[in-house]
């Protein structure tokens, strides 16, 4: 596991994709797969797959390939998917509500324990069986329940102050949807900045620049 910091972030970011593909293979009843076949399905080279997995011990057998269920389990362990990290969502608007409702936190290493918002009209509503709490109760809740992860679904101008507050309350990692790049302000803790619009604009570039888009 990446305790010594020698494994590149690009390798780590590919692990969830391996996990997802292996999960699909398991559901299809496949028991083993070669690096060549896995590379064909994933659009990577067999060499890249072997190099990535060798960072964590390899797992394959020459002439046999990879045991799908075993590799799926090993990657789950590497990613810490059994961690049940206590998690809170800040912001119960459309995005926060959608994430709380549809994200399978328990299958991804997290346990959702609290949802917060600053709008009185929302507070008290149940989302995924949890009552939305007023943001004013965040400090007391964090001191009592000790969440480790925060999901920020708040406007950009509120993100920095909230991040400072959450980190002072013991939050160890942030999943940030606020369009404010918190990694620059808090390089000391793991932060995943999610910019959905960046992905959409990248798609726009690829469609309009690859020569295949119709001209109007």
ROFIDO-915695 format. One record per residue (C-alpha): residue number from 1; residue in three letters; x, z, y. Coordinates in steps of 0.05 Angstrom, whole numbers, plus 32768, in hexadecimal, padded with zeros to 4 digits. Example, Ala and Ser with C-alpha at 12.3 -4.5 7.8 and 13.67 -1.06 7.14 Angstrom:
<pts>
1:ALA:80F6:809C:7FA6
2:SER:8111:808F:7FEB
</pts>
This chain:
<pts>
1:UNK:8000:8000:8000
2:UNK:8016:7FF4:8047
3:UNK:8031:803A:8054
4:UNK:8076:8022:806A
5:UNK:805B:7FEE:809A
6:UNK:8083:7FB5:807B
7:UNK:8047:7F8B:8067
8:UNK:8033:7F5A:809D
9:UNK:7FEE:7F5E:80BE
10:UNK:7FE0:7F16:80AA
11:UNK:7FE5:7F2A:8060
12:UNK:7FB9:7F67:806C
13:UNK:7F85:7F3D:8090
14:UNK:7F80:7F0F:8053
15:UNK:7F70:7F48:8023
16:UNK:7F26:7F4C:8035
17:UNK:7F21:7F01:8027
18:UNK:7F40:7F0A:7FE2
19:UNK:7F10:7F43:7FD5
20:UNK:7ED4:7F19:7FEA
21:UNK:7EE7:7EDD:7FBF
22:UNK:7EF6:7F0A:7F83
23:UNK:7EB3:7F2C:7F8D
24:UNK:7E92:7EE7:7F88
25:UNK:7EBA:7ED6:7F49
26:UNK:7EA4:7F17:7F29
27:UNK:7E5C:7F07:7F37
28:UNK:7E66:7EC4:7F14
29:UNK:7E80:7EE8:7ED7
30:UNK:7EC8:7ECF:7EDC
31:UNK:7EF9:7EFC:7EB9
32:UNK:7F3B:7EDD:7ECD
33:UNK:7F56:7EA9:7EFE
34:UNK:7F98:7E88:7F0B
35:UNK:7FBA:7E89:7F50
36:UNK:7FB2:7E3D:7F50
37:UNK:7F66:7E41:7F45
38:UNK:7F5F:7E79:7F77
39:UNK:7F87:7E51:7FAA
40:UNK:7F58:7E16:7FA0
41:UNK:7F1B:7E41:7FAD
42:UNK:7F39:7E65:7FE9
43:UNK:7F5E:7E2C:800B
44:UNK:7FA1:7E50:8006
45:UNK:7FDF:7E3D:7FE0
46:UNK:7FEC:7E5D:7F9C
47:UNK:8030:7E73:7FB8
48:UNK:800F:7E96:7FF3
49:UNK:7FE0:7EBB:7FC5
50:UNK:8018:7ED2:7F98
51:UNK:8042:7EE8:7FD3
52:UNK:8008:7F0F:7FF2
53:UNK:7FF7:7F33:7FB2
54:UNK:8040:7F41:7FA1
55:UNK:8043:7F6B:7FE1
56:UNK:8017:7F9D:7FBC
57:UNK:8033:7F96:7F76
58:UNK:801E:7F51:7F5D
59:UNK:7FE7:7F5E:7F2A
60:UNK:7FEC:7F1A:7F08
61:UNK:8007:7F08:7EC3
62:UNK:802C:7EC8:7EB6
63:UNK:8003:7E99:7E8A
64:UNK:7FC5:7EC3:7E95
65:UNK:7FBB:7EC7:7EE0
66:UNK:7F93:7EFF:7EFF
67:UNK:7F5F:7F2B:7EDF
68:UNK:7F26:7F23:7F12
69:UNK:7F07:7F68:7F0A
70:UNK:7F4A:7F8C:7F0B
71:UNK:7F63:7F66:7F48
72:UNK:7F21:7F72:7F6C
73:UNK:7F28:7FBC:7F5D
74:UNK:7F71:7FBF:7F73
75:UNK:7F63:7F9D:7FB5
76:UNK:7F29:7FCC:7FC1
77:UNK:7F5A:8006:7FB7
78:UNK:7F8E:7FE6:7FE5
79:UNK:7F59:7FDD:801B
80:UNK:7F40:8025:8011
81:UNK:7EF8:8010:8003
82:UNK:7EEA:8052:7FE1
83:UNK:7EFF:807A:801F
84:UNK:7EB9:8087:803B
85:UNK:7ED6:808F:8081
86:UNK:7EA3:80B2:80AD
87:UNK:7E8A:8081:80E1
88:UNK:7E60:8082:8121
89:UNK:7E42:8048:8147
90:UNK:7E40:804C:8193
91:UNK:7E0A:801F:81AF
92:UNK:7DC8:8015:818D
93:UNK:7DB3:7FD4:81AF
94:UNK:7DA8:7F93:818A
95:UNK:7DF0:7F8D:8171
96:UNK:7DF9:7FD6:815F
97:UNK:7DB6:7FD7:813B
98:UNK:7DC7:7F97:8115
99:UNK:7E0B:7FB3:80FF
100:UNK:7DEC:7FF5:80EA
101:UNK:7DB5:7FD3:80C3
102:UNK:7DDA:7F9A:80A1
103:UNK:7E22:7FB0:8098
104:UNK:7E30:7FCD:8053
105:UNK:7E5C:8005:806D
106:UNK:7E5C:802B:802B
107:UNK:7E79:7FEE:8007
108:UNK:7EAF:7FE4:803C
109:UNK:7ECF:8029:803D
110:UNK:7EA2:804A:8071
111:UNK:7E69:807B:8075
112:UNK:7E3B:8074:80B1
113:UNK:7E28:80BA:80C9
114:UNK:7E11:80B1:8111
115:UNK:7DF6:8080:8144
116:UNK:7DF7:808C:8190
117:UNK:7DDB:806D:81CE
118:UNK:7DD1:8080:8218
119:UNK:7D89:8068:821C
120:UNK:7D55:809F:8215
121:UNK:7D21:806E:81FB
122:UNK:7D4C:805C:81BF
123:UNK:7D61:80A3:81AD
124:UNK:7D3B:80C0:8173
125:UNK:7D2D:807C:8153
126:UNK:7D44:8075:810B
127:UNK:7D76:803F:80FA
128:UNK:7D8B:803C:80B1
129:UNK:7D6E:8081:80A8
130:UNK:7D97:809F:80E1
131:UNK:7D79:80B7:8123
132:UNK:7D98:8099:8161
133:UNK:7DB8:80D2:8187
134:UNK:7DC4:80D5:81D2
135:UNK:7E0B:80C7:81E6
136:UNK:7E0D:810B:8208
137:UNK:7E0F:812B:81C3
138:UNK:7E4B:8103:81AC
139:UNK:7E7F:8138:81BA
140:UNK:7E5B:816F:8194
141:UNK:7E4B:813F:815A
142:UNK:7E94:812A:8154
143:UNK:7EAE:8171:8155
144:UNK:7E7C:8185:811E
145:UNK:7E7C:8147:80F2
146:UNK:7EC3:812C:8100
147:UNK:7EB7:80E1:80FA
148:UNK:7EF5:80B7:80F2
149:UNK:7EDD:8072:8107
150:UNK:7EB4:805A:8142
151:UNK:7E90:8017:8149
152:UNK:7E8A:8005:8193
153:UNK:7E4D:7FD9:81A4
154:UNK:7E4D:7FE8:81EE
155:UNK:7E57:7FC0:822E
156:UNK:7E9F:7FAF:8242
157:UNK:7E9F:7FDE:827D
158:UNK:7E8F:801A:8252
159:UNK:7EC1:800C:821A
160:UNK:7F01:802B:8236
161:UNK:7EE2:806D:824A
162:UNK:7EBE:8074:8208
163:UNK:7EFD:8062:81E1
164:UNK:7F24:8098:8206
165:UNK:7EED:80CA:81F8
166:UNK:7EE8:80B8:81AE
167:UNK:7F33:80BB:81A3
168:UNK:7F36:80FF:81C5
169:UNK:7F00:8115:8193
170:UNK:7F2A:8101:8157
171:UNK:7F14:80B9:8149
172:UNK:7F4A:8096:8121
173:UNK:7F33:804E:8125
174:UNK:7F04:8022:814D
175:UNK:7EDD:7FE3:813C
176:UNK:7ED2:7FC7:8182
177:UNK:7E9D:7F94:8195
178:UNK:7EA0:7FA3:81E0
179:UNK:7EC9:7F66:81F7
180:UNK:7EFD:7F97:8213
181:UNK:7F40:7F93:81F0
182:UNK:7F4B:7FDC:81DF
183:UNK:7F89:7FCE:81B6
184:UNK:7FB1:7FC6:81F7
185:UNK:7F98:8009:8211
186:UNK:7F9F:802F:81CF
187:UNK:7FD7:8012:81A5
188:UNK:7FDF:8054:8181
189:UNK:7FA0:804D:8156
190:UNK:7F84:8014:812B
191:UNK:7F52:7FEB:8153
192:UNK:7F2F:7FAC:813C
193:UNK:7F16:7F85:8178
194:UNK:7EDD:7F56:8164
195:UNK:7ECF:7F1C:8193
196:UNK:7E97:7EF3:8175
197:UNK:7E98:7EC3:81B0
198:UNK:7EE2:7EB3:81A2
199:UNK:7ECF:7E9B:815D
200:UNK:7E97:7E71:817A
201:UNK:7EC5:7E52:81AE
202:UNK:7EF9:7E43:8179
203:UNK:7EC3:7E1E:8152
204:UNK:7EB1:7DF7:8191
205:UNK:7EFA:7DE3:819A
206:UNK:7F00:7DCC:8152
207:UNK:7EC0:7DA3:8153
208:UNK:7ECF:7D82:8196
209:UNK:7F1A:7D76:818C
210:UNK:7F20:7D5E:8144
211:UNK:7F04:7D19:8153
212:UNK:7EC6:7D22:8128
213:UNK:7E95:7D39:815D
214:UNK:7E65:7D05:8177
215:UNK:7E72:7CEF:81BF
216:UNK:7E38:7CF6:81F0
</pts>
